[in-house]
Amino acid sequence: MRILKNTLVILGLLSLQGCSEDVLTQTPDHVISEKLVLNSVEKLDKLLTGTYNEVSRGAYLGRVLYKRAAVKGTDFRFVKTTFNPREYELIEYKYEESANNSGSGEALWRQSFKAINNLNLIINNIDAAEGSDAAKQEIRGEALGLRGMVYFDLARTFAYPWIKGGASAQGLPLKLSSEEVVVERSTLGETYDQILLDLQTAHDVLPANTWEQGSTQYLTKTGVKALMARVYLYKQDWANALKYAEEVIAARGESNLMGVNSYVFSDYNSESLFELSITSQNSLGSNGLGAQFDMKNGGQGDVIATETFVNLLGAYENDPRAALLEEDKEGTQQAFVKYNNRSDGGGLSAHNIPVLRLSEMYLIAAEAAAHGAGGGDTAAQDYLNTLIENRTTDFTAHQVTETGDALKARIAEERRRELALEGHGVYDYIRRGVDIIRPVDEHVNTGVDAANLDIAATDNRTIYPIPASEVEASGMEQTDGY
């Protein structure tokens, strides 16, 4: 899978911040001994820090995955003005991906496996490295947790959802060693088993959370539990999704939910379970996440909310999420600015990237219970009402009383409000098997063929194909339907 030479990866990551992508593809004149790096806990820790940075790059969570999740769903659209959407983004928006032209798919695939290869180097060498056992355990735990997360994001993007084919569906090539070359695809069941094994092992070796300000910039024991809740939700293992969501809720509690008067996406806020640290050193500026949705101060602002989403945010009295709507490039109030840039430098996207928040755990617990886990509909109502009570000044008018399918629909609707622009969007439709319907009159000034707006949840184009260059180079089996 075009694995970079181990030495080049290590050299690139040890330089950490500010290293250009071109440097990683050049052979240096003077090569540091690989043994010196792999045998040192201190240097492997730096390699881990560099890998967090790789995850935050634009080809992964820093732009592609979160932006893709938004524009392929129902609640956001491109706006064609000063900064027009890139051609590869329009391909995805219109669901016109193919094996030879997969939009951002190839970039996401490459970046993800770059991170996986780095994590494999850490996992495979940490036990024999020189350093304290406590440091080894923490480094190993974080690396395993990150590997599980990256494989999960690959699975939900490049493999059909569990609801469609179950465990026997096509999964991913599972590369678990820095030395091996893997071209065979596992089943989806095997892929999820490996993801959950990584996460469970990470959970078992990581120390208890300290909850110090800024500690959630790294994967912690509680952060791994939150990831497990998310993975089990996608796997439709409702009992385990509820179990881990409840454990996170027990650790943090309702008092840490943001409220009507405290709904601010500052760094490491009270809901933070895991977020990627973005500084002036690794900010992507005008190419970063915040600049995609915010036109202020030179931001691109080329993705704005649909009328459907604006109306969704207007349903509750004084919903603080509606206050995130600002003026957009068309002169209406449909720019949804969740990511506020800091004033102390770093460019237009100087803001942390939330990966896991406490709100999501309440929503996972509600959905799992609504599907029969734990206390069923009653428990689901309680979890959802706890969140809604913190999102309106008139809770009585909006209290959840629905049951059955209506309750599940209410939970899905609340996920759209609460988790917008956080990498869920279209994935929630796909994993639930719900068709994606985008009214023509809401998608104007985009340059998009209106005939391509709606798509069935079972359509192969809801997921990326394996990049054609990868299939050609390795002989890997292409995804069914492509």
FISE-826846 format. One record per residue (C-alpha): x, y, z. Coordinates in steps of 0.1 Angstrom, whole numbers, padded with zeros to 4 digits, always signed. Layout:
N
XYZ;...
//
This chain:
482
+0000+0000+0000;+0027+0024-0010;+0042+0022+0025;+0069+0048+0030;+0103+0035+0040;+0104+0033+0078;+0135+0056+0080;+0118+0083+0060;+0087+0082+0081;+0106+0084+0113;+0128+0113+0100;+0098+0132+0088;+0079+0128+0121;+0108+0135+0143;+0110+0169+0127;+0073+0172+0138;+0057+0206+0132;+0062+0227+0101;+0076+0199+0079;+0064+0202+0044;+0048+0172+0027;+0076+0173+0000;+0102+0165+0026;+0086+0132+0034;+0091+0120-0002;+0128+0129-0005;+0158+0107+0004;+0180+0127+0029;+0217+0131+0024;+0224+0120+0060;+0202+0093+0075;+0199+0089+0113;+0202+0053+0125;+0167+0037+0126;+0178+0016+0156;+0185+0047+0177;+0149+0059+0171;+0131+0027+0175;+0149+0017+0207;+0142+0050+0225;+0109+0056+0244;+0115+0093+0241;+0119+0093+0203;+0089+0069+0199;+0069+0094+0220;+0079+0121+0195;+0068+0098+0167;+0034+0095+0184;+0031+0133+0188;+0039+0136+0151;+0012+0111+0143;-0014+0131+0161;-0003+0159+0137;-0007+0136+0107;-0043+0128+0118;-0051+0165+0119;-0039+0172+0083;-0062+0184+0056;-0064+0150+0039;-0079+0135+0070;-0097+0151+0100;-0083+0186+0093;-0107+0190+0063;-0116+0160+0040;-0136+0137+0063;-0155+0164+0082;-0163+0184+0050;-0173+0153+0031;-0196+0143+0059;-0213+0177+0057;-0218+0183+0020;-0229+0148+0011;-0257+0149+0036;-0289+0170+0038;-0279+0199+0059;-0251+0217+0041;-0244+0228+0005;-0217+0244-0015;-0221+0281-0025;-0205+0291-0058;-0192+0326-0054;-0156+0340-0051;-0141+0307-0040;-0158+0280-0061;-0158+0244-0049;-0129+0224-0062;-0137+0199-0089;-0129+0169-0067;-0154+0183-0041;-0181+0187-0067;-0176+0151-0077;-0184+0140-0041;-0212+0165-0037;-0229+0150-0068;-0221+0114-0059;-0202+0109-0091;-0172+0090-0076;-0156+0063-0096;-0126+0041-0091;-0106+0064-0113;-0119+0096-0099;-0129+0093-0063;-0128+0129-0053;-0108+0131-0020;-0108+0094-0015;-0072+0087-0026;-0058+0115-0004;-0078+0102+0026;-0066+0066+0019;-0030+0076+0017;-0030+0098+0047;-0048+0072+0068;-0023+0045+0060;+0006+0069+0065;-0007+0073+0101;-0012+0036+0105;+0023+0028+0094;+0037+0052+0119;+0015+0037+0147;+0026+0002+0137;+0063+0013+0142;+0054+0025+0177;+0033-0006+0186;+0059-0031+0172;+0089-0015+0189;+0077+0001+0222;+0081-0029+0244;+0118-0033+0235;+0127+0004+0237;+0147+0019+0266;+0126+0038+0290;+0102+0036+0319;+0075+0009+0319;+0048+0035+0327;+0058+0056+0297;+0058+0025+0275;+0023+0016+0285;+0009+0051+0279;+0025+0054+0245;+0014+0019+0235;-0021+0026+0247;-0024+0059+0227;-0010+0043+0196;-0034+0014+0197;-0063+0037+0203;-0054+0059+0174;-0049+0029+0151;-0083+0017+0160;-0098+0051+0153;-0081+0054+0119;-0092+0020+0108;-0127+0028+0120;-0128+0060+0099;-0115+0040+0069;-0142+0013+0075;-0171+0037+0076;-0158+0055+0045;-0145+0027+0022;-0167-0002+0033;-0205-0007+0032;-0222-0002+0065;-0230-0031+0089;-0267-0027+0082;-0262-0036+0046;-0240-0067+0045;-0232-0075+0081;-0200-0093+0092;-0195-0110+0058;-0193-0078+0038;-0160-0065+0024;-0137-0050+0050;-0103-0034+0049;-0067-0047+0043;-0055-0050+0079;-0018-0040+0081;-0007-0045+0117;+0031-0045+0113;+0055-0020+0099;+0072-0048+0080;+0044-0066+0063;+0027-0059+0030;-0011-0066+0030;-0032-0066-0001;-0060-0090+0009;-0092-0074+0022;-0106-0088+0054;-0143-0092+0060;-0162-0063+0077;-0165-0085+0108;-0128-0091+0109;-0122-0054+0104;-0144-0044+0133;-0129-0072+0155;-0095-0057+0150;-0107-0022+0156;-0123-0032+0189;-0093-0053+0199;-0071-0023+0195;-0094-0001+0215;-0100-0026+0243;-0062-0032+0246;-0057+0006+0246;-0083+0010+0273;-0067-0017+0295;-0032-0002+0294;-0040+0035+0296;-0039+0051+0331;-0070+0068+0345;-0079+0102+0333;-0065+0132+0351;-0090+0157+0335;-0064+0185+0336;-0071+0213+0312;-0057+0202+0278;-0053+0165+0287;-0079+0155+0261;-0056+0165+0233;-0044+0130+0237;-0064+0098+0237;-0072+0089+0273;-0089+0059+0289;-0123+0077+0289;-0117+0089+0253;-0112+0053+0242;-0144+0043+0259;-0162+0070+0239;-0146+0056+0207;-0158+0021+0216;-0193+0034+0221;-0192+0049+0186;-0178+0018+0170;-0204-0004+0187;-0232+0020+0175;-0221+0015+0139;-0218-0022+0144;-0254-0022+0158;-0243-0039+0190;-0267-0018+0210;-0259-0034+0244;-0222-0025+0242;-0228+0009+0227;-0250+0017+0257;-0225+0001+0281;-0196+0023+0271;-0216+0055+0266;-0230+0051+0301;-0195+0046+0315;-0184+0079+0299;-0215+0096+0312;-0209+0083+0347;-0173+0096+0346;-0183+0131+0335;-0220+0137+0342;-0247+0162+0332;-0229+0190+0349;-0203+0190+0322;-0228+0194+0293;-0226+0229+0278;-0258+0248+0284;-0279+0275+0268;-0256+0302+0281;-0223+0283+0278;-0224+0267+0244;-0190+0278+0231;-0166+0257+0211;-0135+0269+0229;-0105+0246+0232;-0109+0218+0258;-0144+0229+0269;-0163+0209+0296;-0176+0184+0270;-0142+0175+0255;-0133+0138+0255;-0108+0140+0227;-0098+0168+0204;-0069+0175+0181;-0047+0203+0191;-0042+0229+0164;-0015+0256+0169;+0002+0281+0147;+0027+0253+0139;+0001+0230+0123;-0028+0252+0114;-0038+0247+0077;-0049+0284+0074;-0073+0290+0045;-0073+0253+0037;-0082+0242+0072;-0116+0232+0086;-0128+0265+0100;-0121+0285+0068;-0143+0261+0049;-0174+0274+0067;-0165+0309+0078;-0160+0337+0053;-0147+0363+0078;-0112+0375+0075;-0106+0359+0041;-0121+0325+0049;-0134+0305+0020;-0169+0301+0035;-0179+0279+0006;-0202+0255+0026;-0233+0269+0041;-0264+0255+0058;-0295+0245+0039;-0330+0259+0047;-0338+0225+0062;-0310+0227+0087;-0317+0264+0095;-0354+0254+0103;-0341+0225+0124;-0321+0249+0145;-0351+0272+0149;-0374+0246+0164;-0364+0252+0201;-0367+0285+0220;-0333+0301+0224;-0314+0271+0211;-0277+0281+0214;-0268+0262+0183;-0289+0286+0162;-0267+0314+0175;-0238+0298+0155;-0256+0309+0123;-0239+0340+0107;-0240+0359+0075;-0228+0339+0045;-0215+0348+0011;-0250+0351-0004;-0260+0377+0023;-0283+0354+0043;-0277+0339+0078;-0267+0304+0067;-0230+0302+0075;-0228+0278+0105;-0197+0289+0124;-0189+0262+0149;-0151+0267+0146;-0139+0301+0158;-0104+0311+0150;-0082+0323+0179;-0068+0358+0178;-0032+0348+0186;-0021+0337+0152;-0021+0305+0133;-0043+0316+0104;-0079+0311+0096;-0082+0276+0110;-0064+0282+0144;-0089+0261+0164;-0089+0227+0179;-0108+0199+0161;-0134+0181+0183;-0133+0143+0178;-0154+0131+0208;-0177+0151+0230;-0199+0142+0260;-0231+0152+0240;-0225+0124+0216;-0224+0099+0244;-0259+0110+0255;-0271+0106+0219;-0255+0071+0216;-0270+0060+0249;-0304+0072+0237;-0302+0055+0203;-0289+0022+0218;-0317+0022+0244;-0343+0030+0217;-0332-0002+0199;-0339-0023+0230;-0308-0020+0251;-0310-0013+0288;-0342+0005+0298;-0356+0007+0263;-0377+0037+0253;-0379+0051+0288;-0342+0053+0292;-0338+0066+0257;-0362+0095+0265;-0343+0103+0297;-0309+0105+0279;-0323+0126+0251;-0343+0149+0274;-0311+0155+0295;-0295+0169+0264;-0325+0189+0252;-0330+0205+0286;-0295+0221+0281;-0304+0233+0246;-0336+0254+0252;-0351+0278+0277;-0385+0261+0272;-0379+0224+0279;-0415+0217+0287;-0426+0226+0252;-0399+0203+0236;-0397+0174+0260;-0394+0140+0243;-0424+0118+0248;-0422+0098+0215;-0417+0060+0215;-0408+0034+0189;-0398+0046+0154;-0408+0082+0162;-0384+0082+0191;-0356+0069+0169;-0364+0096+0143;-0362+0123+0171;-0328+0110+0182;-0315+0111+0146;-0328+0147+0143;-0311+0157+0175;-0278+0143+0162;-0281+0165+0132;-0285+0196+0154;-0258+0187+0180;-0231+0171+0159;-0232+0192+0127;-0198+0197+0111;-0181+0172+0135;-0177+0143+0110;-0211+0126+0113;-0236+0141+0087;-0239+0117+0058;-0224+0088+0079;-0255+0088+0101;-0277+0083+0070;-0255+0055+0056;-0252+0035+0088;-0290+0037+0095;-0299+0028+0059;-0318+0060+0054;-0320+0075+0019;-0304+0110+0014;-0330+0134+0000;-0319+0169-0009;-0346+0193-0022;-0337+0210-0055;-0348+0244-0043;-0323+0242-0014;-0293+0235-0036;-0291+0266-0058;-0260+0286-0068;-0238+0254-0066;-0233+0244-0102;-0247+0210-0094;-0270+0190-0117;-0303+0187-0097;-0308+0152-0110;-0280+0140-0088;-0291+0154-0055;-0309+0124-0041;-0294+0090-0035;-0305+0057-0020;-0287+0046+0012;-0279+0013-0005;-0262+0029-0035;-0226+0020-0039;-0217+0057-0044;-0224+0064-0007;-0190+0051+0000;-0156+0056-0016;-0141+0030-0039;-0106+0018-0032;-0084+0042-0052;-0077+0028-0087;-0040+0034-0082;-0040+0012-0051;-0058-0016-0069;-0035-0014-0099;-0004-0014-0077;-0013-0041-0053;-0040-0062-0071;-0064-0055-0042;-0100-0064-0047;-0121-0034-0057;-0153-0027-0038;-0185-0044-0050;-0204-0020-0073;-0173-0002-0087;
//
